Amino acid sequence: MALVRADGTPCPARIRFYRQMITWAPLIFFSILPFWLLRVAPHWAIALGILLIGTVAYSTLATPERGLQDRILGTYLVPR
């Protein structure tokens, strides 16, 4: 697989780095946030978890050919 821009040119390393940061940031953020939020407001922690799962499910079902990070950066995964 190759990562390309909308015009078909290969993405530079900087864009590939940003794509990985966008991909992993929610996992890191949402693995730490509930522990803090459970102490402060447990009902909000549950609501946030449901909202996150719903958002990811909707995003995946709405556009299965492109991930959220690809839509944000305007990139595409294509076969070589």
C-alpha positions as CSV (number, residue, x, y, z in Angstrom):
1,M,0.0,0.0,0.0
2,A,1.1,3.5,-0.7
3,L,0.0,6.7,0.9
4,V,-0.7,9.5,-1.6
5,R,-2.3,12.9,-1.8
6,A,-5.6,13.6,-3.6
7,D,-3.6,14.4,-6.8
8,G,-1.8,11.0,-6.7
9,T,1.6,12.3,-5.6
10,P,3.4,10.4,-2.7
11,C,3.0,11.9,0.7
12,P,6.2,13.3,2.4
13,A,7.4,11.9,5.6
14,R,5.9,14.8,7.6
15,I,2.4,13.9,6.4
16,R,2.9,10.2,7.3
17,F,4.1,11.3,10.7
18,Y,1.0,13.5,11.2
19,R,-1.2,10.6,10.1
20,Q,0.3,8.3,12.7
21,M,-0.1,11.0,15.4
22,I,-3.8,11.5,14.5
23,T,-4.3,7.7,14.5
24,W,-2.8,7.0,17.9
25,A,-3.7,10.3,19.8
26,P,-7.3,9.3,20.6
27,L,-6.2,5.9,22.0
28,I,-3.7,7.5,24.3
29,F,-6.0,10.4,25.3
30,F,-9.1,8.3,25.9
31,S,-7.1,5.7,27.8
32,I,-6.0,8.3,30.3
33,L,-9.1,10.6,30.5
34,P,-11.6,8.1,32.0
35,F,-9.4,7.5,35.0
36,W,-9.3,11.2,35.8
37,L,-12.9,11.7,34.8
38,L,-14.2,8.8,36.9
39,R,-12.9,10.5,40.0
40,V,-14.4,13.9,39.1
41,A,-17.7,13.1,37.3
42,P,-18.4,9.4,36.8
43,H,-21.6,10.0,34.7
44,W,-19.6,12.1,32.3
45,A,-17.0,9.3,31.9
46,I,-19.7,6.8,30.9
47,A,-21.3,9.4,28.5
48,L,-17.9,10.2,27.0
49,G,-17.2,6.5,26.4
50,I,-20.6,5.9,24.7
51,L,-20.1,9.0,22.5
52,L,-16.6,7.9,21.5
53,I,-17.8,4.4,20.5
54,G,-20.7,5.9,18.6
55,T,-18.6,8.4,16.8
56,V,-16.0,5.8,15.7
57,A,-18.7,3.3,14.6
58,Y,-20.5,6.0,12.6
59,S,-17.3,7.2,11.0
60,T,-16.3,3.6,10.0
61,L,-19.7,2.8,8.6
62,A,-20.1,6.0,6.7
63,T,-16.8,5.8,4.8
64,P,-15.2,2.4,5.2
65,E,-12.7,3.1,2.4
66,R,-11.0,6.0,4.2
67,G,-10.1,6.4,7.9
68,L,-10.7,9.6,9.9
69,Q,-7.0,10.4,9.7
70,D,-7.1,10.2,5.9
71,R,-10.1,12.5,5.7
72,I,-8.4,15.1,8.0
73,L,-5.1,15.1,6.0
74,G,-6.6,14.6,2.6
75,T,-4.6,11.4,1.9
76,Y,-5.5,8.1,0.3
77,L,-4.2,4.5,0.7
78,V,-3.8,3.0,-2.7
79,P,-2.3,-0.3,-3.9
80,R,1.2,-0.1,-5.4
